[in-house]
């Protein structure tokens, strides 16, 4: 009987169309990810080439003033792009992966982003995570909503009950056929992604794969629970679609509204304006006050006086530094609110499998908000390192020609924040065990009702 069930399932025109549609969507998502990774690689290569060329050209043009040269030079920092981000792009399409900064005030530079079409940002990307989270559940619903109810409505359930030695096991086999079919399609797509996107089969990819499989199992758990209610096919379909709509659209929208209301984030523009105001005011401030505050920030330089009159590059960069210092309150507030949003979204997502899966896939792909915040922190340390390297040279009026300008490569930030297996997999496992277990117990009590 199980062989007949397999043949009936495979021969169904709707099944083949659904699988073909999902396969095409999955392949399209892999191509989108491939194009995204190519753009990232091109941007990094362009940044490396431009920095080497620009440093040599600028050093030749401004060969007599180190301070003026440093006004223009931009040192680039790359947020390393994991090949897994081709599967889950996350916020990488919004936040630039290459940050170029001068040693001037930092807060006005940290939030620079590439110019992109806002309509494209609104629509988002058809990456693999979208196919997994939005489209796979729809096909699961289409395959499972009428497993038992269709037999009862067509009057063949009695025949099945007579011919089957174990009716409950037969129902489980029907679910298993559909589960293995969709898991097979999922594994095919991920297997194709490995060579296409250059993904290393490491622990991160293994956890990404495990999360994807558990997400599919979760939706089968939902289907088992709905089937156990013994409703008509139309009722099952409406209930499953309602659950899908609630989990992938309504609840995420509610959570987003709550978090944005509960933790309002000040505009990055406010921090930039505070930094610029703090810097521009110093032109009209007594030079001694500016340098006193600068030396309080960098006491190692306090034995190097600045001329009381005339322009001094050290005084100029001291004003830039104080602009950052005076905008520190706004910068800290912005960072704190973003961290609060990140923590709140993770806490709430533990109870919403769709959100949890999306956040975890972004974490594994290093494409979420947490990665961006860590990159901004590293950018601040990178900027400070450049300042501390060049301030003594400004103080000593070091000649431009004394510096090897080709010795400043584009640096790379590698996000090594740990991702715990338990935190990623446990919430999904609990939902699967709860839904499938309750549904199976309910089925064992009701499946023999003719």
FENBELKA-V411797 format. One record per residue. N is the residue number from 0. NEAR is the number of other ideal C-beta (glycine too) atoms within 8 Angstrom. Layout:
# FENBELKA-V411797
n=[N & N]
near=[NEAR & NEAR]
This chain:
# FENBELKA-V411797
n=[0 & 1 & 2 & 3 & 4 & 5 & 6 & 7 & 8 & 9 & 10 & 11 & 12 & 13 & 14 & 15 & 16 & 17 & 18 & 19 & 20 & 21 & 22 & 23 & 24 & 25 & 26 & 27 & 28 & 29 & 30 & 31 & 32 & 33 & 34 & 35 & 36 & 37 & 38 & 39 & 40 & 41 & 42 & 43 & 44 & 45 & 46 & 47 & 48 & 49 & 50 & 51 & 52 & 53 & 54 & 55 & 56 & 57 & 58 & 59 & 60 & 61 & 62 & 63 & 64 & 65 & 66 & 67 & 68 & 69 & 70 & 71 & 72 & 73 & 74 & 75 & 76 & 77 & 78 & 79 & 80 & 81 & 82 & 83 & 84 & 85 & 86 & 87 & 88 & 89 & 90 & 91 & 92 & 93 & 94 & 95 & 96 & 97 & 98 & 99 & 100 & 101 & 102 & 103 & 104 & 105 & 106 & 107 & 108 & 109 & 110 & 111 & 112 & 113 & 114 & 115 & 116 & 117 & 118 & 119 & 120 & 121 & 122 & 123 & 124 & 125 & 126 & 127 & 128 & 129 & 130 & 131 & 132 & 133 & 134 & 135 & 136 & 137 & 138 & 139 & 140 & 141 & 142 & 143 & 144 & 145 & 146 & 147 & 148 & 149 & 150 & 151 & 152 & 153 & 154 & 155 & 156 & 157 & 158 & 159 & 160 & 161 & 162 & 163 & 164 & 165 & 166 & 167 & 168 & 169 & 170 & 171 & 172 & 173 & 174 & 175 & 176 & 177 & 178 & 179 & 180 & 181 & 182 & 183 & 184 & 185 & 186 & 187 & 188 & 189 & 190 & 191 & 192 & 193 & 194 & 195 & 196 & 197 & 198 & 199 & 200 & 201 & 202 & 203 & 204 & 205 & 206 & 207 & 208 & 209 & 210 & 211 & 212 & 213 & 214 & 215 & 216 & 217 & 218 & 219 & 220 & 221 & 222 & 223 & 224 & 225 & 226 & 227 & 228 & 229 & 230 & 231 & 232 & 233 & 234 & 235 & 236 & 237 & 238 & 239 & 240 & 241 & 242 & 243 & 244 & 245 & 246 & 247 & 248 & 249 & 250 & 251 & 252 & 253 & 254 & 255 & 256 & 257 & 258 & 259 & 260 & 261 & 262 & 263 & 264 & 265 & 266 & 267 & 268 & 269 & 270 & 271 & 272 & 273 & 274 & 275 & 276 & 277 & 278 & 279 & 280 & 281 & 282 & 283 & 284 & 285 & 286 & 287 & 288 & 289 & 290 & 291 & 292 & 293 & 294 & 295 & 296 & 297 & 298 & 299 & 300 & 301 & 302 & 303 & 304 & 305 & 306 & 307 & 308 & 309 & 310 & 311 & 312 & 313 & 314 & 315 & 316 & 317 & 318 & 319 & 320 & 321 & 322 & 323 & 324 & 325 & 326 & 327 & 328 & 329 & 330 & 331 & 332 & 333 & 334 & 335 & 336 & 337 & 338 & 339 & 340 & 341 & 342 & 343 & 344 & 345 & 346 & 347 & 348 & 349 & 350 & 351 & 352 & 353 & 354 & 355 & 356 & 357 & 358 & 359 & 360 & 361 & 362 & 363 & 364 & 365 & 366 & 367 & 368 & 369 & 370 & 371 & 372 & 373 & 374 & 375 & 376 & 377 & 378 & 379 & 380 & 381 & 382 & 383 & 384 & 385 & 386 & 387 & 388 & 389 & 390 & 391 & 392 & 393 & 394 & 395 & 396 & 397 & 398 & 399 & 400 & 401 & 402 & 403 & 404 & 405 & 406 & 407 & 408 & 409 & 410 & 411 & 412 & 413 & 414 & 415 & 416 & 417 & 418 & 419 & 420 & 421 & 422 & 423 & 424 & 425 & 426 & 427 & 428 & 429 & 430 & 431 & 432 & 433 & 434 & 435 & 436 & 437 & 438 & 439 & 440 & 441 & 442 & 443 & 444 & 445 & 446 & 447 & 448 & 449]
near=[8 & 7 & 6 & 7 & 12 & 9 & 8 & 8 & 11 & 8 & 7 & 8 & 6 & 7 & 11 & 9 & 8 & 11 & 11 & 8 & 9 & 13 & 11 & 8 & 11 & 12 & 10 & 9 & 15 & 16 & 8 & 12 & 17 & 11 & 8 & 15 & 14 & 8 & 8 & 12 & 9 & 8 & 10 & 13 & 8 & 8 & 13 & 11 & 8 & 9 & 15 & 9 & 8 & 10 & 12 & 10 & 8 & 11 & 13 & 6 & 6 & 10 & 8 & 4 & 8 & 14 & 11 & 9 & 13 & 13 & 8 & 9 & 11 & 9 & 13 & 13 & 15 & 13 & 13 & 9 & 12 & 9 & 10 & 14 & 17 & 16 & 17 & 15 & 14 & 12 & 10 & 12 & 9 & 7 & 9 & 7 & 10 & 12 & 13 & 9 & 14 & 10 & 12 & 9 & 12 & 12 & 13 & 10 & 11 & 12 & 7 & 6 & 8 & 4 & 3 & 9 & 5 & 6 & 6 & 7 & 10 & 6 & 5 & 6 & 8 & 9 & 14 & 14 & 13 & 12 & 15 & 14 & 12 & 9 & 10 & 15 & 11 & 9 & 13 & 14 & 14 & 9 & 11 & 13 & 13 & 9 & 12 & 11 & 14 & 9 & 10 & 8 & 8 & 7 & 6 & 7 & 11 & 8 & 7 & 12 & 10 & 6 & 6 & 10 & 3 & 6 & 10 & 9 & 9 & 13 & 13 & 9 & 10 & 10 & 13 & 8 & 11 & 13 & 11 & 8 & 11 & 13 & 10 & 8 & 12 & 13 & 8 & 9 & 15 & 11 & 7 & 10 & 14 & 10 & 6 & 9 & 14 & 7 & 11 & 6 & 6 & 6 & 5 & 10 & 12 & 9 & 13 & 14 & 9 & 10 & 15 & 12 & 10 & 12 & 14 & 15 & 12 & 13 & 12 & 14 & 15 & 11 & 15 & 14 & 13 & 14 & 15 & 13 & 9 & 8 & 8 & 7 & 10 & 6 & 8 & 15 & 11 & 8 & 11 & 14 & 9 & 8 & 10 & 11 & 9 & 9 & 11 & 10 & 8 & 8 & 11 & 11 & 8 & 8 & 13 & 8 & 8 & 9 & 12 & 10 & 7 & 7 & 10 & 7 & 9 & 10 & 6 & 9 & 6 & 9 & 15 & 12 & 8 & 13 & 16 & 11 & 10 & 14 & 12 & 8 & 8 & 12 & 6 & 4 & 8 & 5 & 9 & 6 & 8 & 14 & 11 & 8 & 11 & 12 & 10 & 6 & 9 & 9 & 7 & 4 & 11 & 7 & 4 & 7 & 4 & 10 & 6 & 4 & 3 & 4 & 5 & 8 & 12 & 12 & 12 & 10 & 15 & 14 & 12 & 12 & 13 & 15 & 18 & 14 & 10 & 10 & 14 & 8 & 7 & 11 & 11 & 8 & 9 & 12 & 10 & 8 & 12 & 11 & 9 & 9 & 13 & 11 & 8 & 11 & 12 & 9 & 7 & 12 & 13 & 8 & 5 & 12 & 11 & 11 & 13 & 12 & 13 & 12 & 12 & 11 & 16 & 14 & 12 & 14 & 16 & 12 & 12 & 12 & 9 & 9 & 14 & 11 & 12 & 11 & 13 & 10 & 8 & 10 & 14 & 10 & 8 & 13 & 11 & 8 & 8 & 11 & 11 & 8 & 8 & 11 & 12 & 9 & 10 & 14 & 9 & 6 & 6 & 9 & 6 & 12 & 6 & 5 & 9 & 4 & 8 & 7 & 5 & 7 & 6 & 11 & 9 & 7 & 13 & 5 & 10 & 4 & 7 & 4 & 11 & 6 & 7 & 6 & 7 & 13 & 12 & 8 & 11 & 15 & 9 & 8 & 11 & 12 & 9 & 9 & 13 & 13 & 8 & 10 & 14 & 11 & 9 & 11 & 13 & 8 & 6 & 9 & 10 & 6 & 5 & 5]
